[in-house]
Amino acid sequence: MDAKIKLNVKALAAYMNLTIRELAEKADISPDHLASVSSGRATMTARDLMQLAAVAEVSPYNIEYN
């Protein structure tokens, strides 16, 4: 994936044909925490970013974490 393309949590889940809960479970992240990150109520940690990138098989640079 081109490094210029940024996916937020919702888009990343959709890219993988998963719900946010399913993505969280695959990435070993609390589903509630990932839902909070997705809605802007919580901040993504470096661990979250790396876990999501590994599960999605994309560069961490392709995941929007702000």
TIRO-2110 file (N, C-alpha, C; in Angstrom, 1 decimal):
// TIRO-2110
0.9, -1.2, 0.0, N, 1, A
0.0, 0.0, 0.0, CA, 1, A
0.9, 1.2, 0.0, C, 1, A
0.6, 2.2, -0.8, N, 2, A
1.3, 3.5, -0.9, CA, 2, A
1.3, 4.2, 0.5, C, 2, A
2.5, 4.6, 0.9, N, 3, A
2.6, 5.3, 2.2, CA, 3, A
1.8, 6.6, 2.3, C, 3, A
1.4, 7.1, 1.2, N, 4, A
0.6, 8.3, 1.2, CA, 4, A
-0.9, 8.1, 1.6, C, 4, A
-1.3, 6.8, 1.5, N, 5, A
-2.6, 6.4, 1.8, CA, 5, A
-2.7, 6.2, 3.3, C, 5, A
-3.6, 6.9, 4.0, N, 6, A
-3.8, 6.8, 5.4, CA, 6, A
-5.2, 6.2, 5.7, C, 6, A
-5.3, 5.2, 6.5, N, 7, A
-6.6, 4.6, 6.9, CA, 7, A
-6.8, 4.8, 8.3, C, 7, A
-8.0, 5.3, 8.7, N, 8, A
-8.4, 5.4, 10.1, CA, 8, A
-8.9, 4.0, 10.5, C, 8, A
-9.2, 3.8, 11.8, N, 9, A
-9.6, 2.5, 12.3, CA, 9, A
-10.8, 2.0, 11.5, C, 9, A
-11.8, 2.8, 11.3, N, 10, A
-13.0, 2.3, 10.6, CA, 10, A
-12.7, 1.9, 9.2, C, 10, A
-11.9, 2.7, 8.5, N, 11, A
-11.5, 2.3, 7.1, CA, 11, A
-10.6, 1.1, 7.1, C, 11, A
-9.7, 0.9, 8.1, N, 12, A
-8.9, -0.2, 8.1, CA, 12, A
-9.7, -1.5, 8.3, C, 12, A
-10.7, -1.4, 9.2, N, 13, A
-11.6, -2.6, 9.4, CA, 13, A
-12.4, -2.9, 8.1, C, 13, A
-12.9, -1.9, 7.5, N, 14, A
-13.6, -2.1, 6.2, CA, 14, A
-12.7, -2.7, 5.2, C, 14, A
-11.4, -2.2, 5.1, N, 15, A
-10.5, -2.7, 4.1, CA, 15, A
-10.3, -4.2, 4.3, C, 15, A
-10.4, -4.6, 5.6, N, 16, A
-10.2, -6.0, 5.9, CA, 16, A
-11.5, -6.8, 6.0, C, 16, A
-12.6, -6.2, 5.6, N, 17, A
-13.9, -6.8, 5.7, CA, 17, A
-14.2, -7.3, 7.1, C, 17, A
-13.9, -6.5, 8.1, N, 18, A
-14.1, -6.9, 9.5, CA, 18, A
-14.9, -5.7, 10.2, C, 18, A
-15.5, -6.1, 11.3, N, 19, A
-16.0, -5.0, 12.2, CA, 19, A
-14.9, -4.5, 13.1, C, 19, A
-15.1, -3.4, 13.7, N, 20, A
-14.0, -2.9, 14.6, CA, 20, A
-13.8, -3.9, 15.7, C, 20, A
-14.8, -4.5, 16.2, N, 21, A
-14.6, -5.5, 17.3, CA, 21, A
-13.8, -6.7, 16.8, C, 21, A
-14.1, -7.2, 15.6, N, 22, A
-13.3, -8.3, 15.0, CA, 22, A
-11.8, -7.9, 14.8, C, 22, A
-11.6, -6.7, 14.3, N, 23, A
-10.3, -6.2, 14.1, CA, 23, A
-9.5, -6.1, 15.4, C, 23, A
-10.2, -5.6, 16.4, N, 24, A
-9.6, -5.5, 17.8, CA, 24, A
-9.2, -6.9, 18.3, C, 24, A
-10.0, -7.9, 18.1, N, 25, A
-9.7, -9.2, 18.6, CA, 25, A
-8.6, -9.8, 17.8, C, 25, A
-8.5, -9.6, 16.5, N, 26, A
-7.4, -10.1, 15.7, CA, 26, A
-6.1, -9.5, 16.2, C, 26, A
-6.1, -8.2, 16.5, N, 27, A
-5.0, -7.4, 16.9, CA, 27, A
-4.6, -7.5, 18.4, C, 27, A
-5.4, -8.3, 19.1, N, 28, A
-5.2, -8.4, 20.6, CA, 28, A
-5.3, -7.1, 21.3, C, 28, A
-6.3, -6.3, 20.9, N, 29, A
-6.6, -5.0, 21.5, CA, 29, A
-8.0, -5.1, 22.1, C, 29, A
-8.2, -4.4, 23.2, N, 30, A
-9.5, -4.4, 23.8, CA, 30, A
-10.5, -3.8, 22.8, C, 30, A
-11.6, -4.5, 22.5, N, 31, A
-12.6, -4.0, 21.5, CA, 31, A
-13.1, -2.6, 22.0, C, 31, A
-13.4, -2.4, 23.3, N, 32, A
-13.9, -1.2, 23.8, CA, 32, A
-12.8, -0.1, 23.6, C, 32, A
-11.6, -0.4, 23.8, N, 33, A
-10.5, 0.6, 23.6, CA, 33, A
-10.4, 1.0, 22.1, C, 33, A
-10.5, 0.0, 21.2, N, 34, A
-10.4, 0.3, 19.8, CA, 34, A
-11.6, 1.1, 19.3, C, 34, A
-12.7, 0.8, 19.8, N, 35, A
-13.9, 1.6, 19.5, CA, 35, A
-13.8, 3.0, 20.0, C, 35, A
-13.2, 3.2, 21.2, N, 36, A
-12.9, 4.6, 21.7, CA, 36, A
-11.9, 5.3, 20.8, C, 36, A
-10.9, 4.6, 20.4, N, 37, A
-9.9, 5.2, 19.5, CA, 37, A
-10.6, 5.6, 18.2, C, 37, A
-11.4, 4.8, 17.7, N, 38, A
-12.1, 5.0, 16.4, CA, 38, A
-13.0, 6.3, 16.5, C, 38, A
-13.6, 6.4, 17.7, N, 39, A
-14.6, 7.6, 17.8, CA, 39, A
-13.9, 8.8, 18.3, C, 39, A
-12.6, 8.8, 18.6, N, 40, A
-11.8, 9.9, 19.0, CA, 40, A
-11.8, 10.1, 20.5, C, 40, A
-12.4, 9.2, 21.3, N, 41, A
-12.5, 9.3, 22.7, CA, 41, A
-11.2, 8.9, 23.4, C, 41, A
-10.3, 8.1, 22.7, N, 42, A
-9.1, 7.6, 23.3, CA, 42, A
-8.0, 7.8, 22.2, C, 42, A
-6.8, 7.7, 22.7, N, 43, A
-5.6, 7.9, 21.8, CA, 43, A
-5.0, 6.5, 21.5, C, 43, A
-4.6, 6.3, 20.3, N, 44, A
-4.0, 5.0, 19.9, CA, 44, A
-2.6, 5.0, 20.5, C, 44, A
-2.2, 3.9, 21.1, N, 45, A
-0.8, 3.7, 21.6, CA, 45, A
0.1, 3.2, 20.5, C, 45, A
1.4, 3.2, 20.7, N, 46, A
2.3, 2.7, 19.8, CA, 46, A
2.1, 1.2, 19.6, C, 46, A
1.8, 0.5, 20.7, N, 47, A
1.5, -0.9, 20.6, CA, 47, A
0.3, -1.2, 19.7, C, 47, A
-0.8, -0.4, 19.9, N, 48, A
-2.0, -0.5, 19.1, CA, 48, A
-1.6, -0.4, 17.6, C, 48, A
-0.9, 0.6, 17.3, N, 49, A
-0.5, 0.9, 16.0, CA, 49, A
0.3, -0.3, 15.4, C, 49, A
1.2, -0.8, 16.1, N, 50, A
2.0, -1.9, 15.6, CA, 50, A
1.2, -3.2, 15.4, C, 50, A
0.3, -3.4, 16.4, N, 51, A
-0.5, -4.6, 16.3, CA, 51, A
-1.5, -4.5, 15.1, C, 51, A
-2.1, -3.4, 14.9, N, 52, A
-3.0, -3.2, 13.8, CA, 52, A
-2.2, -3.3, 12.4, C, 52, A
-1.1, -2.7, 12.3, N, 53, A
-0.3, -2.8, 11.1, CA, 53, A
0.1, -4.3, 10.8, C, 53, A
0.5, -5.0, 11.8, N, 54, A
0.8, -6.4, 11.7, CA, 54, A
-0.4, -7.3, 11.2, C, 54, A
-1.5, -7.1, 11.8, N, 55, A
-2.7, -7.8, 11.4, CA, 55, A
-3.2, -7.5, 10.0, C, 55, A
-3.1, -6.2, 9.7, N, 56, A
-3.6, -5.8, 8.4, CA, 56, A
-2.5, -6.0, 7.3, C, 56, A
-1.3, -6.3, 7.7, N, 57, A
-0.2, -6.5, 6.8, CA, 57, A
0.1, -5.2, 5.9, C, 57, A
0.0, -4.1, 6.7, N, 58, A
0.3, -2.8, 6.0, CA, 58, A
1.4, -2.1, 6.9, C, 58, A
2.0, -1.1, 6.4, N, 59, A
3.0, -0.3, 7.1, CA, 59, A
2.2, 0.5, 8.2, C, 59, A
2.8, 0.7, 9.3, N, 60, A
2.2, 1.6, 10.3, CA, 60, A
2.0, 3.0, 9.8, C, 60, A
2.8, 3.4, 8.8, N, 61, A
2.6, 4.7, 8.2, CA, 61, A
1.3, 4.9, 7.4, C, 61, A
0.6, 3.7, 7.1, N, 62, A
-0.7, 3.8, 6.4, CA, 62, A
-1.8, 3.9, 7.4, C, 62, A
-1.6, 3.9, 8.7, N, 63, A
-2.6, 4.0, 9.7, CA, 63, A
-2.7, 5.3, 10.3, C, 63, A
-3.8, 6.0, 10.2, N, 64, A
-4.0, 7.3, 10.8, CA, 64, A
-4.2, 7.1, 12.3, C, 64, A
-3.4, 7.8, 13.1, N, 65, A
-3.5, 7.6, 14.5, CA, 65, A
-3.8, 8.9, 15.3, C, 65, A
-4.0, 10.0, 14.6, N, 66, A
-4.2, 11.3, 15.3, CA, 66, A
-5.7, 11.4, 15.7, C, 66, A
END
